[in-house]
Amino acid sequence: MARSGWARAFAAAALLTLLAAPGALAQVCPLPPWTAGPTFGTDAYGVAVTNAAGLIYEAGGYSFSAAGNVNQFKSYNPATNTWTALAPLPTATAISSLVYDAVGGRLFLFGGNTAPATVTNITQVYTIATNTWAPGPNLPDFRSFMASGVLPTGMIHLVAGYSTGNITPAFNTNWQFNPVTLTFAVKAVLPATLGGAAAAVSGGRLYVMGGRTDTNAIVNTNYEYDPVADVWATKATLPTSVNVAGGAALSGTPACTGDVIVAGGGTPFAGMEAFPDPARTPDALNITQLYDVATNTWSAGPAMTSSRAFVNSAQATDTLLVVGGYNGTTTVNTTDRIAGPPLPVSLNGFTVE
């Protein structure tokens, strides 16, 4: 498919920026500023987010205004910059993992918390064509705060996380889920035990970045999983340690494709609890950190419009979106948005006209 005029012009400008950058093969990802996107409904943190077939989906989360989990489930259309309400979750969960199965046209919502101190092992399966939910196979164990992603093989990976309302015990598990056979397999474990890490898939590999260990350390680690060799590698650390930040792989201009963005997050809590307490004042950040996979280097991205932890993010076609979160005082229903250019190509590699 041919590029549109603005996409060709922007790609050329980005390539000139790339060639003019100091250092051999240095990349500069020219992201424009974040702007406020449309609110998505009831305020919530720990909203599960993913992209699927050109849309972005959000599911569940915990709301201070509702004093509990919410079962809202919506899709965001980048072309119209609007949310559409869909069939609500059968079980309202927060800090779950939402992953897209492109072959089956389904979304899998794994685990999470049914209440701040109650972790579940359920899987909820949404069929896009019929707007319906059904139960799926239970996780091998109770888990929330997992890092997750779907690899080019179609296999879904669910990594690390917690099994209680506290950060202990933390896990280094790496479960591979086959959405065709609906079975789990155990793969090489993460080199650390933690939860709340950001995750993104780039170049056929899964990146697990930051998070919080069971010793209450907020980390800046960056681990790369190779599914072919079934091994982990330690990569360049994040400039700023973050917990419960949003991760997404970018596609678009030559200077951005394959890069990973880690948005927001924070360094919450002196205690061992995994969830925010309004009586305390944890840090919430508005930073974005950009990882150049090819050169294994980090740089600063544009600041978000507000500081938020417990966020999730995704890119669909030419829009990058950060959804919901906790601002250090309460939960919010706001989104941050970057609309292309410079994101004129979808995650599937098709040029947007």
The 8 nearest C-alpha neighbors of each residue, nearest first, counted from 0:
[[1, 350, 2, 349, 352, 351, 3, 348],
 [2, 0, 3, 350, 352, 351, 7, 349],
 [1, 3, 6, 350, 7, 352, 4, 0],
 [2, 4, 352, 6, 5, 7, 1, 351],
 [5, 3, 7, 6, 8, 2, 352, 9],
 [4, 6, 8, 7, 3, 9, 340, 2],
 [5, 7, 9, 3, 4, 8, 2, 10],
 [8, 6, 10, 4, 5, 9, 2, 11],
 [9, 7, 5, 11, 6, 10, 4, 12],
 [8, 10, 12, 6, 11, 7, 5, 13],
 [11, 9, 13, 7, 252, 12, 8, 6],
 [12, 10, 14, 8, 9, 13, 7, 15],
 [13, 11, 9, 15, 14, 10, 8, 16],
 [12, 14, 16, 10, 15, 11, 254, 9],
 [13, 15, 17, 11, 16, 12, 10, 18],
 [16, 14, 18, 12, 17, 13, 19, 11],
 [17, 15, 13, 19, 14, 18, 20, 12],
 [16, 18, 14, 15, 20, 26, 19, 27],
 [19, 17, 15, 16, 20, 14, 24, 25],
 [18, 20, 16, 17, 15, 21, 14, 25],
 [21, 19, 17, 18, 25, 16, 22, 26],
 [20, 22, 19, 25, 23, 18, 24, 17],
 [23, 21, 25, 24, 20, 26, 19, 18],
 [22, 24, 25, 21, 20, 18, 26, 17],
 [23, 25, 22, 26, 18, 17, 294, 20],
 [26, 24, 22, 23, 20, 21, 17, 27],
 [27, 25, 17, 254, 24, 28, 20, 291],
 [26, 28, 254, 29, 17, 25, 16, 20],
 [27, 29, 255, 254, 30, 26, 258, 13],
 [30, 28, 27, 31, 341, 254, 13, 255],
 [29, 31, 28, 341, 32, 301, 300, 337],
 [30, 32, 29, 33, 337, 301, 341, 340],
 [33, 31, 301, 34, 30, 337, 302, 303],
 [32, 34, 337, 336, 303, 335, 304, 31],
 [35, 33, 336, 335, 36, 32, 337, 304],
 [34, 36, 335, 336, 334, 304, 37, 33],
 [35, 37, 334, 335, 336, 34, 38, 333],
 [38, 36, 334, 39, 81, 333, 35, 80],
 [39, 37, 333, 332, 40, 334, 36, 82],
 [38, 40, 332, 37, 82, 333, 41, 334],
 [39, 41, 38, 332, 42, 71, 333, 82],
 [42, 40, 332, 43, 39, 62, 69, 71],
 [41, 43, 332, 331, 330, 62, 40, 323],
 [44, 42, 62, 61, 330, 60, 331, 323],
 [43, 45, 324, 60, 61, 309, 46, 325],
 [44, 46, 94, 60, 309, 93, 310, 47],
 [45, 47, 60, 59, 44, 58, 93, 57],
 [46, 48, 58, 97, 57, 95, 96, 45],
 [49, 47, 57, 56, 311, 97, 312, 46],
 [48, 50, 56, 313, 55, 97, 98, 51],
 [51, 49, 55, 54, 315, 313, 56, 314],
 [50, 52, 54, 53, 99, 55, 49, 56],
 [53, 51, 54, 50, 101, 315, 55, 104],
 [52, 54, 315, 51, 316, 50, 55, 345],
 [55, 53, 76, 51, 50, 75, 52, 315],
 [54, 56, 50, 75, 74, 49, 315, 51],
 [57, 55, 74, 49, 48, 73, 50, 75],
 [58, 56, 48, 73, 47, 72, 46, 74],
 [59, 57, 72, 47, 46, 71, 48, 60],
 [58, 60, 70, 69, 46, 71, 92, 93],
 [61, 59, 93, 46, 45, 43, 44, 68],
 [60, 62, 68, 43, 44, 67, 93, 69],
 [63, 61, 43, 65, 64, 42, 67, 66],
 [62, 64, 66, 65, 330, 329, 67, 61],
 [65, 63, 62, 66, 42, 330, 41, 67],
 [64, 66, 62, 67, 63, 68, 69, 41],
 [67, 65, 63, 64, 62, 68, 61, 69],
 [68, 66, 65, 61, 62, 69, 63, 114],
 [67, 69, 61, 60, 91, 62, 92, 93],
 [68, 70, 59, 91, 71, 60, 61, 67],
 [71, 69, 91, 88, 59, 87, 72, 90],
 [72, 70, 87, 59, 69, 58, 88, 73],
 [73, 71, 58, 87, 85, 57, 84, 59],
 [74, 72, 84, 85, 83, 57, 56, 82],
 [73, 75, 56, 83, 82, 55, 54, 57],
 [74, 76, 82, 55, 54, 81, 56, 77],
 [75, 77, 54, 78, 80, 79, 81, 82],
 [78, 76, 80, 79, 318, 75, 54, 315],
 [77, 79, 76, 80, 81, 317, 318, 316],
 [78, 80, 81, 77, 76, 75, 82, 37],
 [81, 79, 77, 76, 78, 75, 37, 82],
 [82, 80, 79, 76, 75, 37, 83, 77],
 [81, 83, 75, 74, 73, 39, 76, 84],
 [84, 82, 74, 73, 85, 75, 81, 76],
 [85, 83, 73, 72, 82, 74, 86, 71],
 [84, 86, 73, 72, 87, 83, 130, 74],
 [85, 87, 130, 131, 72, 88, 84, 132],
 [88, 86, 71, 72, 70, 85, 89, 84],
 [87, 89, 70, 90, 91, 72, 71, 86],
 [88, 90, 87, 91, 132, 70, 123, 133],
 [91, 89, 88, 92, 70, 113, 123, 87],
 [90, 92, 70, 69, 68, 59, 88, 113],
 [91, 93, 113, 112, 59, 111, 60, 68],
 [92, 94, 60, 112, 45, 111, 95, 61],
 [95, 93, 45, 111, 144, 143, 112, 46],
 [96, 94, 111, 110, 93, 109, 47, 143],
 [95, 97, 109, 108, 47, 147, 98, 145],
 [98, 96, 108, 47, 107, 48, 49, 109],
 [97, 99, 107, 106, 49, 96, 148, 108],
 [100, 98, 106, 101, 51, 105, 107, 49],
 [99, 101, 105, 102, 103, 104, 106, 98],
 [100, 102, 104, 103, 99, 105, 51, 153],
 [103, 101, 100, 104, 153, 105, 179, 178],
 [102, 104, 105, 101, 100, 179, 178, 126],
 [105, 103, 101, 102, 100, 127, 126, 106],
 [106, 104, 126, 100, 103, 125, 127, 99],
 [105, 107, 99, 125, 98, 124, 100, 108],
 [106, 108, 124, 98, 97, 123, 109, 99],
 [109, 107, 97, 123, 96, 122, 124, 95],
 [108, 110, 122, 96, 95, 107, 121, 97],
 [111, 109, 120, 121, 119, 95, 142, 143],
 [112, 110, 95, 143, 94, 93, 92, 119],
 [111, 113, 118, 93, 92, 114, 117, 119],
 [112, 114, 92, 117, 118, 91, 119, 111],
 [115, 113, 117, 112, 116, 68, 67, 118],
 [116, 114, 117, 164, 112, 274, 113, 118],
 [115, 117, 164, 114, 163, 118, 112, 165],
 [118, 116, 114, 112, 113, 115, 164, 163],
 [119, 117, 112, 163, 111, 162, 141, 142],
 [118, 120, 141, 110, 121, 112, 111, 142],
 [119, 121, 141, 110, 138, 137, 140, 142],
 [122, 120, 137, 110, 119, 138, 109, 123],
 [121, 123, 109, 135, 137, 108, 136, 110],
 [124, 122, 134, 108, 135, 107, 133, 121],
 [125, 123, 107, 133, 132, 106, 135, 134],
 [124, 126, 132, 106, 105, 131, 127, 107],
 [127, 125, 105, 131, 128, 129, 130, 104],
 [126, 128, 130, 129, 105, 104, 125, 131],
 [129, 127, 126, 130, 104, 131, 105, 125],
 [128, 130, 131, 127, 126, 125, 132, 86],
 [131, 129, 127, 126, 128, 86, 85, 125],
 [130, 132, 129, 126, 125, 86, 133, 127],
 [131, 133, 125, 124, 126, 123, 134, 130],
 [134, 132, 124, 123, 135, 125, 131, 89],
 [133, 135, 123, 124, 122, 136, 132, 121],
 [136, 134, 122, 123, 124, 137, 133, 121],
 [137, 135, 122, 138, 181, 134, 121, 182],
 [138, 136, 121, 120, 122, 139, 135, 140],
 [137, 139, 120, 140, 121, 136, 141, 122],
 [138, 140, 137, 141, 120, 183, 174, 142],
 [141, 139, 138, 120, 142, 162, 137, 119],
 [142, 140, 120, 119, 162, 118, 138, 110],
 [141, 143, 162, 161, 110, 160, 118, 111],
 [142, 144, 111, 145, 161, 160, 94, 110],
 [145, 143, 160, 195, 194, 94, 161, 95],
 [146, 144, 160, 159, 143, 158, 194, 157],
 [147, 145, 158, 198, 196, 157, 197, 207],
 [148, 146, 157, 156, 158, 198, 145, 96],
 [147, 149, 156, 155, 200, 199, 150, 98],
 [148, 150, 155, 154, 153, 156, 98, 151],
 [149, 151, 152, 153, 154, 203, 155, 148],
 [152, 150, 153, 203, 149, 154, 204, 202],
 [151, 153, 150, 154, 149, 203, 155, 226],
 [154, 152, 151, 150, 149, 155, 100, 177],
 [153, 155, 177, 152, 150, 149, 176, 175],
 [154, 156, 149, 176, 175, 148, 150, 153],
 [157, 155, 175, 147, 148, 174, 176, 149],
 [158, 156, 147, 174, 173, 146, 145, 175],
 [157, 159, 173, 146, 145, 172, 147, 156],
 [158, 160, 171, 170, 172, 145, 194, 193],
 [161, 159, 194, 145, 144, 143, 170, 169],
 [162, 160, 169, 143, 142, 163, 194, 166],
 [161, 163, 142, 141, 118, 143, 168, 160],
 [164, 162, 165, 118, 161, 116, 117, 166],
 [163, 165, 116, 115, 273, 117, 272, 118],
 [166, 164, 272, 273, 163, 167, 271, 161],
 [167, 165, 213, 273, 271, 169, 168, 272],
 [168, 166, 213, 169, 165, 161, 163, 271],
 [167, 169, 166, 161, 213, 170, 162, 163],
 [170, 168, 161, 167, 193, 192, 213, 160],
 [169, 171, 192, 159, 160, 172, 193, 161],
 [170, 172, 159, 192, 189, 188, 191, 173],
 [173, 171, 159, 188, 158, 170, 174, 189],
 [172, 174, 158, 188, 186, 157, 185, 187],
 [175, 173, 185, 157, 156, 184, 186, 172],
 [174, 176, 156, 184, 183, 155, 185, 154],
 [177, 175, 183, 155, 182, 154, 178, 156],
 [176, 178, 154, 181, 182, 179, 180, 183],
 [179, 177, 181, 180, 176, 100, 154, 182],
 [180, 178, 177, 181, 103, 182, 102, 176],
 [179, 181, 182, 177, 178, 176, 183, 136],
 [182, 180, 178, 177, 179, 136, 176, 183],
 [183, 181, 180, 177, 176, 184, 178, 136],
 [182, 184, 176, 175, 174, 177, 185, 181],
 [185, 183, 175, 174, 186, 176, 182, 177],
 [184, 186, 174, 173, 175, 183, 187, 172],
 [185, 187, 173, 174, 188, 184, 175, 229],
 [188, 186, 229, 230, 173, 189, 185, 231],
 [187, 189, 172, 173, 171, 186, 190, 231],
 [188, 190, 171, 191, 172, 173, 187, 231],
 [191, 189, 188, 171, 192, 231, 222, 233],
 [192, 190, 189, 171, 193, 170, 212, 188],
 [191, 193, 171, 170, 169, 212, 159, 190],
 [194, 192, 212, 169, 211, 170, 160, 159],
 [195, 193, 160, 144, 210, 211, 196, 159],
 [194, 196, 210, 243, 144, 242, 211, 145],
 [197, 195, 210, 209, 208, 194, 146, 243],
 [198, 196, 246, 208, 245, 244, 207, 146],
 [197, 199, 207, 246, 206, 146, 208, 147],
 [198, 200, 247, 206, 248, 246, 205, 148],
 [201, 199, 205, 204, 248, 206, 148, 203],
 [202, 200, 203, 204, 257, 248, 199, 205],
 [203, 201, 204, 257, 200, 292, 205, 151],
 [202, 204, 201, 151, 150, 200, 205, 225],
 [205, 203, 225, 200, 201, 202, 224, 223],
 [204, 206, 200, 224, 223, 199, 201, 207],
 [207, 205, 223, 199, 198, 222, 200, 208],
 [208, 206, 198, 222, 221, 197, 196, 146],
 [209, 207, 221, 197, 196, 220, 198, 206],
 [208, 210, 219, 196, 218, 220, 241, 242],
 [209, 211, 196, 242, 195, 194, 218, 217],
 [210, 212, 217, 193, 216, 194, 242, 218],
 [213, 211, 193, 214, 216, 215, 192, 194],
 [212, 214, 167, 166, 215, 169, 168, 193],
 [213, 215, 212, 216, 167, 211, 271, 166],
 [216, 214, 213, 212, 211, 271, 217, 166],
 [215, 217, 212, 211, 214, 218, 213, 210],
 [218, 216, 211, 210, 240, 266, 241, 242],
 [217, 219, 240, 209, 220, 210, 216, 211],
 [220, 218, 240, 209, 237, 236, 239, 241],
 [221, 219, 236, 209, 218, 208, 237, 222],
 [220, 222, 208, 236, 234, 207, 233, 235],
 [223, 221, 233, 207, 206, 232, 234, 231],
 [222, 224, 206, 232, 231, 205, 233, 204],
 [225, 223, 231, 205, 204, 230, 226, 206],
 [224, 226, 204, 230, 229, 227, 228, 231],
 [227, 225, 229, 228, 224, 204, 230, 203],
 [228, 226, 229, 225, 230, 224, 204, 203],
 [227, 229, 230, 226, 225, 224, 231, 187],
 [230, 228, 226, 227, 225, 187, 186, 224],
 [229, 231, 228, 225, 224, 187, 232, 226],
 [232, 230, 224, 223, 225, 222, 189, 233],
 [233, 231, 223, 222, 234, 224, 230, 225],
 [232, 234, 222, 221, 223, 231, 235, 220],
 [233, 235, 221, 222, 232, 236, 223, 295],
 [236, 234, 295, 221, 296, 237, 233, 297],
 [237, 235, 220, 221, 219, 234, 238, 297],
 [236, 238, 219, 239, 240, 220, 235, 297],
 [237, 239, 236, 240, 297, 219, 288, 298],
 [240, 238, 237, 241, 219, 288, 236, 218],
 [239, 241, 219, 218, 217, 209, 237, 238],
 [242, 240, 265, 209, 264, 266, 210, 217],
 [241, 243, 210, 265, 264, 244, 195, 266],
 [244, 242, 195, 309, 264, 308, 196, 210],
 [264, 245, 243, 263, 197, 310, 242, 262],
 [244, 246, 311, 312, 262, 310, 197, 261],
 [245, 247, 261, 197, 198, 199, 260, 312],
 [248, 246, 199, 313, 260, 259, 312, 249],
 [247, 249, 259, 199, 258, 201, 200, 257],
 [250, 248, 258, 256, 257, 259, 255, 247],
 [251, 249, 256, 344, 346, 257, 255, 342],
 [250, 252, 342, 344, 343, 256, 255, 341],
 [251, 253, 10, 255, 254, 256, 341, 13],
 [254, 252, 255, 256, 14, 10, 13, 251],
 [253, 255, 28, 252, 27, 26, 13, 256],
 [256, 254, 28, 252, 258, 253, 251, 250],
 [257, 255, 250, 251, 249, 258, 253, 252],
 [256, 258, 201, 249, 250, 248, 255, 259],
 [257, 259, 291, 249, 255, 256, 290, 292],
 [258, 260, 248, 290, 247, 289, 249, 257],
 [259, 261, 289, 247, 246, 288, 262, 290],
 [260, 262, 246, 288, 245, 287, 244, 289],
 [263, 261, 287, 245, 244, 286, 260, 246],
 [264, 262, 285, 284, 244, 286, 307, 308],
 [265, 263, 244, 308, 243, 242, 241, 284],
 [266, 264, 283, 241, 282, 242, 308, 284],
 [265, 267, 282, 241, 242, 217, 281, 268],
 [268, 266, 281, 282, 265, 269, 242, 275],
 [267, 269, 270, 281, 266, 271, 272, 275],
 [268, 270, 271, 267, 215, 281, 272, 266],
 [271, 269, 268, 272, 215, 273, 267, 165],
 [270, 272, 165, 166, 215, 273, 269, 268],
 [273, 271, 165, 274, 270, 166, 164, 268],
 [272, 274, 165, 166, 164, 271, 275, 115],
 [273, 275, 272, 276, 115, 164, 165, 268],
 [276, 274, 277, 273, 281, 267, 268, 279],
 [275, 277, 278, 279, 274, 280, 328, 281],
 [278, 276, 279, 328, 275, 329, 280, 327],
 [277, 279, 276, 280, 328, 275, 281, 327],
 [280, 278, 277, 276, 281, 275, 268, 328],
 [279, 281, 327, 282, 278, 328, 277, 276],
 [282, 280, 267, 327, 268, 279, 283, 266],
 [281, 283, 265, 266, 267, 327, 284, 280],
 [282, 284, 265, 307, 308, 306, 327, 326],
 [283, 285, 306, 263, 265, 307, 264, 286],
 [284, 286, 306, 303, 263, 305, 302, 307],
 [287, 285, 302, 263, 284, 303, 262, 288],
 [286, 288, 262, 300, 261, 302, 263, 301],
 [287, 289, 299, 261, 300, 260, 298, 262],
 [290, 288, 260, 298, 297, 259, 300, 299],
 [289, 291, 297, 259, 258, 296, 292, 260],
 [292, 290, 258, 296, 295, 293, 294, 297],
 [291, 293, 295, 294, 258, 290, 257, 296],
 [292, 294, 291, 295, 257, 258, 296, 26],
 [293, 295, 296, 292, 291, 25, 24, 26],
 [296, 294, 292, 291, 293, 235, 234, 290],
 [297, 295, 291, 294, 290, 235, 298, 292],
 [298, 296, 290, 289, 291, 237, 288, 238],
 [299, 297, 289, 288, 300, 290, 296, 238],
 [300, 298, 288, 289, 287, 301, 297, 286],
 [299, 301, 287, 288, 289, 302, 298, 30],
 [302, 300, 32, 287, 303, 33, 299, 30],
 [303, 301, 286, 285, 287, 300, 304, 33],
 [302, 304, 285, 305, 33, 286, 301, 335],
 [303, 305, 33, 34, 302, 335, 35, 285],
 [306, 304, 303, 285, 307, 326, 284, 302],
 [305, 307, 285, 284, 283, 326, 263, 303],
 [308, 306, 326, 283, 325, 324, 284, 263],
 [307, 309, 264, 283, 325, 265, 310, 324],
 [310, 308, 243, 324, 45, 44, 325, 244],
 [311, 309, 324, 245, 308, 244, 323, 322],
 [310, 312, 245, 322, 321, 48, 47, 244],
 [311, 313, 321, 245, 320, 246, 322, 48],
 [314, 312, 247, 49, 320, 50, 319, 48],
 [313, 315, 319, 318, 320, 50, 316, 247],
 [314, 316, 53, 318, 54, 50, 317, 345],
 [317, 315, 345, 53, 344, 318, 314, 346],
 [316, 318, 342, 339, 343, 338, 315, 344],
 [319, 317, 338, 315, 314, 337, 316, 339],
 [318, 320, 314, 337, 336, 313, 338, 315],
 [319, 321, 336, 312, 313, 335, 314, 322],
 [322, 320, 312, 335, 334, 311, 336, 310],
 [323, 321, 334, 311, 310, 312, 320, 333],
 [324, 322, 332, 333, 331, 44, 310, 43],
 [323, 325, 44, 310, 309, 308, 307, 330],
 [324, 326, 330, 308, 307, 329, 44, 327],
 [325, 327, 307, 328, 306, 283, 329, 308],
 [328, 326, 281, 283, 325, 280, 329, 282],
 [329, 327, 326, 277, 280, 325, 330, 279],
 [328, 330, 325, 326, 327, 63, 331, 277],
 [329, 331, 325, 43, 42, 324, 44, 63],
 [332, 330, 42, 323, 333, 43, 324, 325],
 [333, 331, 42, 323, 38, 39, 41, 40],
 [334, 332, 38, 323, 331, 322, 37, 39],
 [333, 335, 322, 36, 321, 323, 38, 35],
 [336, 334, 35, 321, 36, 320, 34, 33],
 [335, 337, 320, 36, 34, 33, 319, 35],
 [336, 338, 319, 33, 318, 34, 320, 339],
 [337, 339, 318, 317, 336, 340, 319, 342],
 [340, 338, 342, 341, 317, 343, 318, 337],
 [339, 341, 342, 343, 338, 317, 6, 9],
 [340, 342, 339, 343, 252, 251, 30, 9],
 [341, 343, 251, 339, 317, 340, 344, 250],
 [344, 342, 317, 251, 340, 339, 351, 341],
 [345, 343, 251, 350, 351, 342, 349, 316],
 [344, 346, 316, 347, 348, 349, 315, 317],
 [345, 347, 348, 250, 344, 316, 315, 314],
 [348, 346, 345, 349, 344, 316, 250, 52],
 [347, 349, 345, 346, 344, 350, 250, 251],
 [350, 348, 345, 344, 347, 351, 0, 346],
 [349, 351, 344, 2, 0, 352, 343, 348],
 [350, 352, 344, 343, 349, 316, 2, 345],
 [351, 3, 2, 350, 1, 6, 343, 0]]
